[in-house]
Structures are given as structure tokens and as C-alpha cells.
Amino acid sequence: MAITGVSDSSAAPLAIDAAPRKQTLSTNYLDFTSGANDWAQQYLPDLMEKEAEIYGNRTISGFLSQIGAEEASQSDSVVWSEQGRLHLAYQAACEDVSTNVFTIQKDSDGNALTAAHGIRVGDTLIISEDSTNKVIKGYVSEKAADNTTVTVLPYTHADFGAAGFADGKGDFGYHILVYGSEFAKGVDGRTEANSPSFKSFTNKHIILKDFYEVSGSDTSAIGWVEVSGEEGQSGYLWYLKAEGDTRARFADYLEMSMMESELELAAAADGLPNGGNAAGASGTQGLFDAIAKRGHITDGLDSATPATNFTEFDSILATFDKNGAIEENMMFLDRATALKIDDMLGSINSAYAAGSSFGVFSNSEDMALNLGFSGFRRGSYDFYKSDWKYLNDQGTRGFINANAGTAGVRGVIVPAGVSTVYDEQLGKNLKRPFLHVRYRSSETDDRKMKTWVTGSVGATTSGKDVMEVHYLSERCLVTQGANNFMMIQG
């Protein structure tokens, strides 16, 4: 019988051809570089198996672990309260200064009053007027039944008009501070008490998920590249790297979400998670949004020309003086802003303009020049400066900031230490860091960072010939005392 061979001009030869002479031929050796089906490379390359880590440590998480804490939560939302100011200070209007009647309409922070003010008959006040630079002391003789106006009698003049106050100040041009009280002999004491005020805030958890999948066959396929990663993976199995990178990326998402997230507003688009309603059921409030709504924003540290004095920085100190006056603060900055602060600090040295600055932070002429300032004290405040990789990395916020202009986040100033707040769930005051993450957890399920594997690889859990790795977390950020935080934009 005849045997007919398969003829296909496009296919590789079925056997290695014999060579008539001792020489290297493409038909006799394997090729690792040409095509997927071509193994005709006779020279062995100098193989560098280790994968090059050209971006260094690619993860950005760590900010919250440095300055915050994590606590378990067993509710859909977190509610906390913050103390109001201890002393009574208001902004007021007065249409006719000859009547000595002032309309109390705003608190010392410029917020419209939503409850009755605390000024009572018998109080002694300091009243300033913004256009005439006058400051007069007065006594509260009457208070309106509707609690909107008070009559204040100046100690040194017949009325405030005679004291030089401007008439017709209906734009809250008067600032009032209660500094004490005075009563005549033999009169009864007060009949009206002031109750402490507080502000209540709430935030809700969001559920974050991620997923990685690899076929069962690929889990047993070895590669020629020795992998490595931030999660400690190593070896020649490529799926270890892919799964580790997915895990590291998800860990970064957990922190990035606590920085960037926002609560839904009424004008939000339909179709958002959790119903997407106007009551704020979707989203959660991250750090940047909390500072924007309840804290302070400055662009003074990101000016084009570095400051030659501390004038711009002192305005930040003045803002802190009006709030908690917390002595120690951390500054997490992008590269440009950090360098500008270095320039500001270095400019106070007379030799800085000549290109040298010795004697700064124990520098001497025999030491290497060091103009990277890590901390300084101004007034009664200590500031510790640190670069924030999240704002510098071109794979994270640095990519957005490069084209965001004045809307870019250049840094945050965060108070160090702890705050005392009232916990609604525990029913008592607790000391906590100003920032902390609340994650859902109970005796049956911990959702802080939950991972589980399904499929046919390892412990078989399904009939699918794959390995599926699931990641889940449910958490929110609690920003207490946001009035002590400042965000740098520009």
C-alpha cells in the first residue's frame, strides 16, 4: 500500500533537516524570539529572568495608617457629634445706632443662626464696628420676646451713634462678644439658662469590590520571567503576579475612596448605587469633600513666586487660631508645594541668595547642604512636612493635578493627636484620632478586607475550571473636627 504524507507549504517541517556540513542552520535550532511557531534561533540569549521594578513601590496606601485609626461598625451609617464653641460671639446688624438695638443674625463663623442666640439680660458685651474701627463696651438691658434683637447700653456714651458708630449697618457689620455680666444690689439672679450646643454629622459606608480570574490550566503553566510584587509574590507563575497586583490595586482603592468620595446631591444623575436618591443614599464623604464643606481651603502656599516671608503662611495660623488652635499639624504635600515651602524657609537665611545655607537643622560647612526642611515652628504651632506620593505619582492624583489648574489638590494640613467626641452608639465621650475609618464587621462577617477563592483550583468549590479571587470591603471615613483641617489648592 502507498503512504501519502501531508503536504503544506505554510507549515513547519516535520523533521529536522540533516546538514551536509558542520555549520549552524536556522532549521536545526529553537527560536525564542521570532514568531509564535518559529523555534529556529540557534543562539541562547543572555536571559535576565528578574522582572525590573522600574516604578519602585507602586502602591500609595499608608496615609490613613499614619494619622488615623480603624474601628469596626455594625450599622449602615455612622453618626457623631462635635462640640460647639464655648463662648458666645455673634455678628449683628443695626439700622439705627441711636436706638442701641442690635439684630443678632449670625454666629462667629458667619453661619446664619438656626437656633436662639445665647445673649441674656445682664450680660456685658464688647461690640466692634468694621468701618469705623470702633470698639465699645455695653450692657444688655432688654431682650426681644422673639429672641431676635437685644438692646445694649454703652458704658461711655448715651448711645452708639454718639460713640461714633456708623448708622444703617444692616450687613452684619457689628461683631459682638459676651465677656461677663453685671447686676445691681439686691436684685434676683438669672432666670434663663444657656444649654450647650453641638453639631451632629453622619456618613455612610460604601461597598467596594474587585475580582481576578485565571484558568485552571494557566495556574500550572510556568513562565520564564521571575515575578515580584508589592504583595510579596515571587516565582515563575505569572498568575501569582496578576493576583497580587489586583490585591495591591484594590488596597489602594480602599484608601483613594476615603480621600476622593463624595455624597450624592439632588442634581446627581439617575442610576447611582443604592437607589441614587436625592437624600444622599449614594456615595460617601471622603477627606477632600469634608474639608471643602466643613474645613478651609487656601491657595497661598502654591503661588507662582515663593514667599520671601511668612505673611501668607501666617494667614493660615490666624485661621487655626479661630478654631481648635491645635499645636501640632502634619503637612502632606505634592512636590511643587513642598519645594516652595523649602524656598520660603530657606529664604530667611542671609546666605540663601548666594546659593548656600549653612547652619540650618545642624548643617555646617563640613556637612552636605540640606535644604529639605522636614519640620518647623511658627508662633505656637509645629508643622511637620512630608511628601505625599498620591499627589505626585503620575498614575494617581498627580496625573489629574497636572491639568487641574486651580482645582488641583496640592496638599492637606491635618491636625495631629486626638479629639474628644460623643459616640452616639456607645453613649459616651471617646478620644479618637481626627481621622479614622469605620468598616463593617460583626461576629459572623468581617468586611474590613474580605477575600475568598472559588473555582476548581486548590479547594474545589465549583465546576468551573478557573480560579476566581474576590475582594470586598465596606467602609467609610469619619473626619472629626474638619474645621481644623486645611486643603491646599492652586
Residue, then its C-alpha position, 0 to 999 in steps of 0.5 A: m500500500a502507498i503512504t501519502g504524507v501531508s503536504d503544506s507549504s505554510a507549515a513547519p517541517l516535520a523533521i529536522d533537516a540533516a546538514p551536509r556540513k558542520q555549520t549552524l542552520s536556522t532549521n536545526y535550532l529553537d527560536f525564542t524570539s521570532g514568531a509564535n511557531d518559529w523555534a529556529q534561533q540557534y543562539l541562547p540569549d543572555l536571559m535576565e529572568k528578574e522582572a525590573e521594578i522600574y516604578g519602585n513601590r507602586t502602591i500609595s496606601g499608608f496615609l490613613s495608617q499614619i494619622g488615623a485609626e480603624e474601628a469596626s461598625q455594625s450599622d449602615s451609617v455612622v453618626w457623631s457629634e462635635q462640640g460647639r464653641l464655648h463662648l458666645a460671639y455673634q455678628a449683628a446688624c443695626e439700622d439705627v445706632s441711636t436706638n442701641v438695638f442690635t439684630i443678632q443674625k449670625d454666629s462667629d463663623g458667619n453661619a446664619l443662626t438656626a437656633a436662639h442666640g445665647i445673649r441674656v439680660g445682664d450680660t456685658l458685651i464688647i461690640s466692634e464696628d468694621s468701618t469705623n474701627k470702633v470698639i465699645k463696651g455695653y450692657v444688655s438691658e432688654k431682650a426681644a420676646d422673639n429672641t431676635t434683637v437685644t438692646v445694649l447700653p454703652y458704658t461711655h456714651a448715651d448711645f452708639g451713634a454718639a460713640g461714633f458708630a456708623d448708622g444703617k449697618g444692616d450687613f452684619g457689620y457689628h461683631i459682638l462678644v459676651y465677656g461677663s455680666e453685671f447686676a445691681k444690689g439686691v436684685d434676683g439672679r438669672t432666670e434663663a439658662n444657656s444649654p450647650s450646643f453641638k453639631s451632629f454629622t453622619n456618613k455612610h459606608i460604601i461597598l467596594k469590590d474587585f475580582y481576578e480570574v485565571s484558568g485552571s490550566d494557566t495556574s500550572a503553566i510556568g513562565w520564564v520571567e521571575v515575578s515580584g510584587e508589592e504583595g510579596q509574590s515571587g516565582y515563575l507563575w505569572y498568575l501569582k503576579a496578576e493576583g497580587d497586583t489586583r490585591a495591591r490595586f484594590a488596597d489602594y482603592l480602599e484608601m483613594s475612596m476615603m480621600e476622593s468620595e463624595l455624597e450624592l446631591a439632588a442634581a446627581a444623575d439617575g442610576l447611582p448605587n443604592g437607589g441614587n436618591a436625592a437624600g444622599a443614599s449614594g456615595t460617601q464623604g471622603l477627606f477632600d469633600a469634608i474639608a471643602k464643606r466643613g474645613h478651609i481651603t487656601d491657595g497661598l502656599d502654591s503661588a507662582t513666586p515663593a514667599t520671601n516671608f511668612t505673611e501668607f503662611d501666617s494667614i493660615l495660623a490666624t485661621f487655626d487660631k479661630n478654631g481648635a488652635i491645635e499645636e501640632n499639624m502634619m503637612f502632606l504635600d505634592r512636590a511643587t508645594a513642598l519645594k516652595i515651602d523649602d524656598m520660603l524657609g530657606s529664604i530667611n537665611s542671609a546666605y540663601a541668595a548666594g546659593s548656600s545655607f549653612g547652619v540650618f537643622s545642624n548643617s555646617e560647612d563640613m556637612a552636605l547642604n540640606l535644604g529639605f526642611s522636614g519640620f518647623r515652628r511658627g508662633s505656637y504651632d509645629f508643622y511637620k512636612s512630608d511628601w505625599k506620593y498620591l499627589n505626585d505619582q503620575g498614575t494617581r492624583g498627580f496625573i489629574n493635578a497636572n491639568a487641574g489648574t486651580a482645582g488641583v489638590r496640592g496638599v492637606i494640613v491635618p491636625a495631629g493627636v486626638s479629639t474628644v467626641y460623643d459616640e452616639q452608639l456607645g453613649k459616651n465621650l471617646k478620644r479618637p484620632f481626627l481621622h479614622v475609618r469605620y468598616r463593617s464587621s460583626e461576629t459572623d462577617d468581617r468586611k474590613m478586607k474580605t477575600w475568598v477563592t472559588g473555582s476548581v483550583g486548590a479547594t474545589t468549590s465549583g465546576k468551573d475550571v478557573m480560579e476566581v479571587h474576590y475582594l470586598s470591603e465596606r467602609c467609610l471615613v469619619t473626619q472629626g473636627a474638619n474645621n481644623f483641617m486645611m486643603i491646599q489648592g492652586 
